[in-house]
């Protein structure tokens, strides 16, 4: 089965991070995503129109939450005092979500946040703190990330993607506890979330989990799969076989800036039940 012939036999949902493609086709600098998020949303719209993913992913920036907190606190230990909603970077991310909801009023807008363990590790690196208690730091960051995730939903996100690639040596139960505030806040809002990157989250109540060793209800497409049609075809078939029908298939970070744009166009031309990017909310 080739993309040129359509993807009608595949029932997975595509969630592609298209920020680098947007930079390329709109000649927009990446800094614009944070400086002028509303304008950036329209640059992203052009990339979405090309690949027509089922989920419109706001962004992928594993440093955003740590940088936002660093505007407000001086140590990892002080992170409970951080309010990402009041930070410049957090505000920009929320404005991007709200603008995309305006552009796609009935589509699936998936807001990205960084997982608490990854945020704690990135914040420690920013402060050059080499001996932090990662478990305590992740637990504190969980509350901070939860507030931001909830704010994304309140501004129009219909899904939340929690990227957690840097869970370090945290035991599964400690990692799960750090994510509890996120899951609790989103459950209250009736929003589903997908976790990416940490096998230790397999026993949590995330709607789906995608990681290199497998997952449940979700799968990842590596950057190399966007180099040619045969690679992407094979990866999509494998993803459906491993994650199941109606699973969400995410790009593992941004689709590379130098990807084959013809390939994305063929993805956009695949048969689909909905004719608008982002599917149904």
SENUDO-203574 format. One record per residue (C-alpha): residue number from 0; residue in three letters; y, x, z. Coordinates in Angstrom, 2 decimals. Layout:
<lodos>
i->NUM aa->ALA north->Y east->X up->Z .
...
</lodos>
This chain:
<lodos>
i->0 aa->UNK north->0.00 east->0.00 up->0.00 .
i->1 aa->UNK north->3.31 east->1.47 up->-1.03 .
i->2 aa->UNK north->6.80 east->0.59 up->0.03 .
i->3 aa->UNK north->7.70 east->0.16 up->-3.60 .
i->4 aa->UNK north->5.29 east->-2.76 up->-3.63 .
i->5 aa->UNK north->6.71 east->-4.25 up->-0.44 .
i->6 aa->UNK north->5.65 east->-4.30 up->3.16 .
i->7 aa->UNK north->4.45 east->-7.88 up->3.21 .
i->8 aa->UNK north->1.05 east->-7.12 up->4.79 .
i->9 aa->UNK north->2.62 east->-5.36 up->7.76 .
i->10 aa->UNK north->3.76 east->-7.51 up->10.65 .
i->11 aa->UNK north->5.48 east->-4.92 up->12.84 .
i->12 aa->UNK north->9.18 east->-5.10 up->13.66 .
i->13 aa->UNK north->11.29 east->-2.09 up->12.72 .
i->14 aa->UNK north->13.89 east->-0.71 up->15.13 .
i->15 aa->UNK north->15.61 east->2.21 up->13.44 .
i->16 aa->UNK north->18.37 east->4.36 up->14.94 .
i->17 aa->UNK north->20.67 east->4.67 up->11.92 .
i->18 aa->UNK north->23.70 east->6.48 up->13.35 .
i->19 aa->UNK north->23.19 east->9.67 up->11.35 .
i->20 aa->UNK north->22.64 east->7.70 up->8.15 .
i->21 aa->UNK north->25.85 east->5.80 up->8.92 .
i->22 aa->UNK north->27.73 east->9.08 up->9.29 .
i->23 aa->UNK north->26.41 east->10.23 up->5.94 .
i->24 aa->UNK north->27.07 east->7.18 up->3.80 .
i->25 aa->UNK north->30.44 east->6.29 up->5.34 .
i->26 aa->UNK north->31.72 east->9.87 up->5.70 .
i->27 aa->UNK north->32.55 east->9.02 up->9.31 .
i->28 aa->UNK north->32.55 east->11.70 up->12.00 .
i->29 aa->UNK north->30.04 east->11.17 up->14.83 .
i->30 aa->UNK north->32.85 east->11.34 up->17.40 .
i->31 aa->UNK north->34.15 east->8.02 up->16.05 .
i->32 aa->UNK north->31.29 east->6.19 up->17.77 .
i->33 aa->UNK north->32.96 east->6.92 up->21.10 .
i->34 aa->UNK north->36.58 east->7.11 up->20.01 .
i->35 aa->UNK north->36.66 east->3.95 up->17.90 .
i->36 aa->UNK north->33.45 east->2.03 up->18.61 .
i->37 aa->UNK north->34.58 east->-1.15 up->16.84 .
i->38 aa->UNK north->35.31 east->0.80 up->13.65 .
i->39 aa->UNK north->32.03 east->2.67 up->14.05 .
i->40 aa->UNK north->30.13 east->-0.63 up->14.19 .
i->41 aa->UNK north->31.23 east->-1.36 up->10.64 .
i->42 aa->UNK north->30.06 east->2.09 up->9.50 .
i->43 aa->UNK north->26.71 east->1.31 up->11.09 .
i->44 aa->UNK north->26.68 east->-2.02 up->9.27 .
i->45 aa->UNK north->26.53 east->-0.19 up->5.93 .
i->46 aa->UNK north->23.45 east->1.75 up->7.05 .
i->47 aa->UNK north->21.83 east->-1.43 up->8.38 .
i->48 aa->UNK north->22.41 east->-3.13 up->5.03 .
i->49 aa->UNK north->20.49 east->-0.32 up->3.37 .
i->50 aa->UNK north->17.34 east->-0.32 up->5.53 .
i->51 aa->UNK north->17.54 east->-3.88 up->6.93 .
i->52 aa->UNK north->15.68 east->-3.15 up->10.19 .
i->53 aa->UNK north->14.45 east->-6.04 up->12.28 .
i->54 aa->UNK north->16.28 east->-4.70 up->15.33 .
i->55 aa->UNK north->19.81 east->-3.29 up->15.07 .
i->56 aa->UNK north->19.88 east->-0.36 up->17.49 .
i->57 aa->UNK north->23.32 east->0.43 up->18.85 .
i->58 aa->UNK north->22.96 east->4.19 up->19.30 .
i->59 aa->UNK north->20.89 east->7.05 up->20.70 .
i->60 aa->UNK north->22.72 east->9.42 up->23.06 .
i->61 aa->UNK north->20.70 east->10.84 up->25.95 .
i->62 aa->UNK north->23.79 east->12.50 up->27.44 .
i->63 aa->UNK north->26.12 east->9.49 up->27.44 .
i->64 aa->UNK north->25.30 east->8.19 up->30.92 .
i->65 aa->UNK north->25.37 east->11.68 up->32.48 .
i->66 aa->UNK north->28.70 east->12.47 up->30.82 .
i->67 aa->UNK north->30.10 east->9.12 up->31.92 .
i->68 aa->UNK north->29.03 east->9.70 up->35.52 .
i->69 aa->UNK north->30.46 east->13.23 up->35.43 .
i->70 aa->UNK north->33.89 east->11.65 up->34.84 .
i->71 aa->UNK north->33.61 east->10.10 up->38.29 .
i->72 aa->UNK north->31.41 east->12.25 up->40.58 .
i->73 aa->UNK north->30.93 east->15.96 up->41.23 .
i->74 aa->UNK north->27.26 east->16.17 up->42.25 .
i->75 aa->UNK north->24.00 east->14.37 up->41.50 .
i->76 aa->UNK north->23.91 east->13.32 up->45.15 .
i->77 aa->UNK north->27.14 east->11.37 up->44.63 .
i->78 aa->UNK north->25.84 east->9.38 up->41.64 .
i->79 aa->UNK north->25.66 east->6.08 up->43.60 .
i->80 aa->UNK north->29.48 east->6.17 up->43.53 .
i->81 aa->UNK north->29.52 east->6.19 up->39.72 .
i->82 aa->UNK north->30.41 east->3.06 up->37.77 .
i->83 aa->UNK north->29.53 east->3.56 up->34.13 .
i->84 aa->UNK north->31.19 east->0.29 up->33.16 .
i->85 aa->UNK north->34.51 east->1.80 up->34.23 .
i->86 aa->UNK north->33.92 east->5.11 up->32.43 .
i->87 aa->UNK north->35.35 east->5.86 up->29.01 .
i->88 aa->UNK north->31.93 east->6.48 up->27.49 .
i->89 aa->UNK north->30.30 east->3.47 up->29.10 .
i->90 aa->UNK north->33.15 east->1.28 up->27.93 .
i->91 aa->UNK north->32.79 east->2.59 up->24.37 .
i->92 aa->UNK north->29.06 east->1.83 up->24.34 .
i->93 aa->UNK north->29.70 east->-1.71 up->25.58 .
i->94 aa->UNK north->32.40 east->-2.28 up->22.96 .
i->95 aa->UNK north->29.97 east->-1.17 up->20.26 .
i->96 aa->UNK north->27.40 east->-3.70 up->21.47 .
i->97 aa->UNK north->29.96 east->-6.50 up->21.58 .
i->98 aa->UNK north->31.21 east->-5.69 up->18.06 .
i->99 aa->UNK north->27.70 east->-5.61 up->16.63 .
i->100 aa->UNK north->27.01 east->-8.99 up->18.21 .
i->101 aa->UNK north->30.09 east->-10.30 up->16.41 .
i->102 aa->UNK north->28.88 east->-8.86 up->13.10 .
i->103 aa->UNK north->25.34 east->-10.17 up->13.59 .
i->104 aa->UNK north->25.71 east->-13.38 up->15.59 .
i->105 aa->UNK north->22.06 east->-14.37 up->15.18 .
i->106 aa->UNK north->20.46 east->-10.94 up->14.83 .
i->107 aa->UNK north->18.50 east->-8.82 up->17.29 .
i->108 aa->UNK north->20.96 east->-6.30 up->18.70 .
i->109 aa->UNK north->19.14 east->-3.69 up->20.78 .
i->110 aa->UNK north->21.33 east->-1.69 up->23.15 .
i->111 aa->UNK north->20.22 east->1.80 up->24.13 .
i->112 aa->UNK north->20.45 east->3.26 up->27.63 .
i->113 aa->UNK north->19.11 east->6.52 up->29.01 .
i->114 aa->UNK north->16.33 east->6.31 up->31.59 .
i->115 aa->UNK north->17.17 east->7.24 up->35.19 .
i->116 aa->UNK north->15.01 east->10.37 up->35.37 .
i->117 aa->UNK north->16.49 east->11.70 up->32.14 .
i->118 aa->UNK north->20.00 east->10.85 up->33.33 .
i->119 aa->UNK north->19.41 east->12.66 up->36.63 .
i->120 aa->UNK north->18.05 east->15.74 up->34.82 .
i->121 aa->UNK north->20.95 east->15.79 up->32.35 .
i->122 aa->UNK north->23.50 east->15.34 up->35.13 .
i->123 aa->UNK north->21.94 east->18.17 up->37.13 .
i->124 aa->UNK north->22.13 east->20.40 up->34.07 .
i->125 aa->UNK north->25.79 east->19.47 up->33.56 .
i->126 aa->UNK north->26.57 east->20.38 up->37.18 .
i->127 aa->UNK north->24.31 east->23.48 up->37.06 .
i->128 aa->UNK north->22.29 east->22.13 up->39.99 .
i->129 aa->UNK north->18.85 east->23.70 up->39.73 .
i->130 aa->UNK north->17.32 east->22.50 up->42.99 .
i->131 aa->UNK north->17.94 east->18.75 up->42.99 .
i->132 aa->UNK north->15.48 east->16.25 up->44.37 .
i->133 aa->UNK north->14.61 east->14.64 up->41.03 .
i->134 aa->UNK north->12.89 east->11.67 up->42.66 .
i->135 aa->UNK north->15.96 east->10.82 up->44.75 .
i->136 aa->UNK north->18.28 east->11.49 up->41.82 .
i->137 aa->UNK north->16.28 east->9.26 up->39.50 .
i->138 aa->UNK north->16.18 east->6.50 up->42.09 .
i->139 aa->UNK north->19.97 east->6.59 up->42.46 .
i->140 aa->UNK north->20.50 east->6.74 up->38.71 .
i->141 aa->UNK north->18.27 east->3.68 up->38.34 .
i->142 aa->UNK north->20.88 east->1.47 up->39.96 .
i->143 aa->UNK north->23.64 east->2.96 up->37.81 .
i->144 aa->UNK north->21.71 east->2.51 up->34.57 .
i->145 aa->UNK north->20.69 east->-1.02 up->35.60 .
i->146 aa->UNK north->24.33 east->-2.07 up->35.86 .
i->147 aa->UNK north->25.06 east->-0.67 up->32.40 .
i->148 aa->UNK north->21.97 east->-2.30 up->30.87 .
i->149 aa->UNK north->22.94 east->-5.67 up->32.34 .
i->150 aa->UNK north->26.47 east->-5.28 up->30.99 .
i->151 aa->UNK north->25.09 east->-4.67 up->27.49 .
i->152 aa->UNK north->23.18 east->-7.95 up->27.70 .
i->153 aa->UNK north->26.26 east->-9.76 up->28.97 .
i->154 aa->UNK north->28.15 east->-8.45 up->25.94 .
i->155 aa->UNK north->25.57 east->-9.68 up->23.48 .
i->156 aa->UNK north->22.52 east->-7.39 up->23.42 .
i->157 aa->UNK north->19.31 east->-9.35 up->22.97 .
i->158 aa->UNK north->17.05 east->-6.36 up->23.72 .
i->159 aa->UNK north->17.46 east->-3.13 up->25.67 .
i->160 aa->UNK north->15.78 east->0.16 up->24.77 .
i->161 aa->UNK north->15.40 east->2.57 up->27.69 .
i->162 aa->UNK north->14.92 east->6.15 up->26.49 .
i->163 aa->UNK north->13.11 east->8.26 up->29.11 .
i->164 aa->UNK north->11.90 east->11.53 up->27.52 .
i->165 aa->UNK north->12.73 east->13.85 up->30.46 .
i->166 aa->UNK north->10.75 east->12.43 up->33.37 .
i->167 aa->UNK north->9.81 east->15.94 up->34.47 .
i->168 aa->UNK north->7.13 east->16.23 up->37.11 .
i->169 aa->UNK north->7.80 east->12.81 up->38.63 .
i->170 aa->UNK north->4.67 east->10.94 up->39.65 .
i->171 aa->UNK north->4.13 east->7.62 up->37.91 .
i->172 aa->UNK north->4.83 east->5.57 up->41.04 .
i->173 aa->UNK north->8.12 east->7.39 up->41.68 .
i->174 aa->UNK north->9.17 east->6.96 up->38.07 .
i->175 aa->UNK north->8.30 east->3.27 up->38.18 .
i->176 aa->UNK north->10.38 east->2.80 up->41.36 .
i->177 aa->UNK north->13.38 east->4.38 up->39.63 .
i->178 aa->UNK north->13.07 east->1.83 up->36.82 .
i->179 aa->UNK north->12.68 east->-1.20 up->39.10 .
i->180 aa->UNK north->16.45 east->-1.94 up->39.31 .
i->181 aa->UNK north->16.68 east->-1.99 up->35.50 .
i->182 aa->UNK north->13.73 east->-4.33 up->35.12 .
i->183 aa->UNK north->14.95 east->-6.57 up->37.93 .
i->184 aa->UNK north->18.48 east->-6.94 up->36.53 .
i->185 aa->UNK north->17.23 east->-7.62 up->33.01 .
i->186 aa->UNK north->14.66 east->-10.14 up->34.24 .
i->187 aa->UNK north->17.45 east->-12.08 up->35.93 .
i->188 aa->UNK north->19.27 east->-12.20 up->32.60 .
i->189 aa->UNK north->16.14 east->-13.16 up->30.67 .
i->190 aa->UNK north->16.31 east->-10.03 up->28.47 .
i->191 aa->UNK north->13.32 east->-8.02 up->27.27 .
i->192 aa->UNK north->13.33 east->-4.23 up->27.41 .
i->193 aa->UNK north->11.28 east->-1.54 up->25.70 .
i->194 aa->UNK north->10.73 east->1.88 up->27.27 .
i->195 aa->UNK north->10.37 east->5.00 up->25.15 .
i->196 aa->UNK north->9.00 east->8.39 up->26.06 .
i->197 aa->UNK north->7.20 east->8.31 up->29.42 .
i->198 aa->UNK north->3.52 east->7.47 up->29.77 .
i->199 aa->UNK north->4.15 east->7.12 up->33.51 .
i->200 aa->UNK north->5.79 east->3.75 up->32.81 .
i->201 aa->UNK north->2.60 east->2.20 up->31.45 .
i->202 aa->UNK north->2.07 east->0.03 up->34.54 .
i->203 aa->UNK north->5.61 east->-1.34 up->34.67 .
i->204 aa->UNK north->6.73 east->-4.72 up->33.39 .
i->205 aa->UNK north->8.51 east->-3.43 up->30.28 .
i->206 aa->UNK north->7.78 east->-5.74 up->27.37 .
i->207 aa->UNK north->6.53 east->-2.72 up->25.44 .
i->208 aa->UNK north->6.18 east->1.05 up->25.82 .
i->209 aa->UNK north->6.28 east->3.67 up->23.08 .
i->210 aa->UNK north->5.29 east->7.26 up->23.76 .
i->211 aa->UNK north->3.69 east->10.21 up->21.96 .
i->212 aa->UNK north->0.30 east->9.55 up->23.55 .
i->213 aa->UNK north->0.18 east->5.90 up->22.55 .
i->214 aa->UNK north->1.82 east->3.07 up->24.48 .
i->215 aa->UNK north->1.45 east->-0.69 up->24.32 .
i->216 aa->UNK north->3.15 east->-3.11 up->21.98 .
i->217 aa->UNK north->5.27 east->-0.36 up->20.45 .
i->218 aa->UNK north->4.97 east->2.84 up->18.45 .
i->219 aa->UNK north->7.19 east->5.71 up->17.33 .
i->220 aa->UNK north->8.05 east->7.08 up->13.90 .
i->221 aa->UNK north->8.78 east->10.80 up->14.00 .
i->222 aa->UNK north->11.64 east->12.24 up->11.98 .
i->223 aa->UNK north->9.17 east->13.82 up->9.52 .
i->224 aa->UNK north->7.97 east->10.38 up->8.39 .
i->225 aa->UNK north->11.28 east->9.72 up->6.67 .
i->226 aa->UNK north->10.83 east->12.56 up->4.17 .
i->227 aa->UNK north->8.82 east->10.65 up->1.55 .
i->228 aa->UNK north->7.26 east->7.26 up->0.84 .
i->229 aa->UNK north->3.69 east->8.40 up->1.40 .
i->230 aa->UNK north->4.50 east->9.72 up->4.89 .
i->231 aa->UNK north->6.32 east->6.57 up->5.93 .
i->232 aa->UNK north->3.67 east->4.29 up->4.44 .
i->233 aa->UNK north->0.97 east->6.10 up->6.39 .
i->234 aa->UNK north->2.98 east->6.09 up->9.61 .
i->235 aa->UNK north->3.67 east->2.34 up->9.38 .
i->236 aa->UNK north->0.00 east->1.52 up->8.80 .
i->237 aa->UNK north->-1.00 east->3.77 up->11.70 .
i->238 aa->UNK north->1.64 east->2.22 up->13.94 .
i->239 aa->UNK north->0.38 east->-1.29 up->13.29 .
i->240 aa->UNK north->-3.22 east->-0.23 up->13.83 .
i->241 aa->UNK north->-2.41 east->1.41 up->17.19 .
i->242 aa->UNK north->0.23 east->-0.96 up->18.56 .
i->243 aa->UNK north->-0.93 east->-4.25 up->17.07 .
i->244 aa->UNK north->0.63 east->-7.04 up->15.06 .
i->245 aa->UNK north->4.20 east->-7.98 up->15.99 .
i->246 aa->UNK north->4.67 east->-4.64 up->17.76 .
i->247 aa->UNK north->8.04 east->-2.95 up->17.57 .
i->248 aa->UNK north->8.09 east->0.36 up->15.71 .
i->249 aa->UNK north->11.00 east->2.60 up->16.65 .
i->250 aa->UNK north->12.34 east->5.74 up->15.10 .
i->251 aa->UNK north->11.93 east->8.50 up->17.68 .
i->252 aa->UNK north->15.65 east->9.11 up->17.93 .
i->253 aa->UNK north->18.00 east->8.94 up->14.94 .
i->254 aa->UNK north->16.62 east->8.68 up->11.44 .
i->255 aa->UNK north->17.56 east->12.12 up->10.04 .
i->256 aa->UNK north->20.88 east->12.41 up->8.27 .
i->257 aa->UNK north->19.15 east->14.10 up->5.34 .
i->258 aa->UNK north->16.46 east->11.44 up->4.87 .
i->259 aa->UNK north->15.66 east->10.02 up->1.45 .
i->260 aa->UNK north->18.09 east->7.13 up->1.04 .
i->261 aa->UNK north->15.93 east->5.66 up->-1.70 .
i->262 aa->UNK north->13.19 east->5.34 up->0.88 .
i->263 aa->UNK north->15.51 east->3.38 up->3.15 .
i->264 aa->UNK north->16.51 east->1.16 up->0.26 .
i->265 aa->UNK north->12.85 east->0.39 up->-0.41 .
i->266 aa->UNK north->12.43 east->-0.51 up->3.23 .
i->267 aa->UNK north->15.36 east->-2.86 up->2.87 .
i->268 aa->UNK north->13.75 east->-4.54 up->-0.11 .
i->269 aa->UNK north->10.48 east->-5.25 up->1.70 .
i->270 aa->UNK north->9.43 east->-8.90 up->1.92 .
i->271 aa->UNK north->10.52 east->-10.46 up->5.20 .
i->272 aa->UNK north->10.68 east->-13.92 up->6.72 .
i->273 aa->UNK north->14.38 east->-13.50 up->7.43 .
i->274 aa->UNK north->16.93 east->-12.55 up->4.85 .
i->275 aa->UNK north->19.47 east->-11.07 up->7.25 .
i->276 aa->UNK north->19.28 east->-7.67 up->8.95 .
i->277 aa->UNK north->18.34 east->-7.90 up->12.60 .
i->278 aa->UNK north->16.02 east->-10.87 up->12.26 .
i->279 aa->UNK north->16.38 east->-13.72 up->14.71 .
i->280 aa->UNK north->17.99 east->-13.34 up->18.09 .
</lodos>
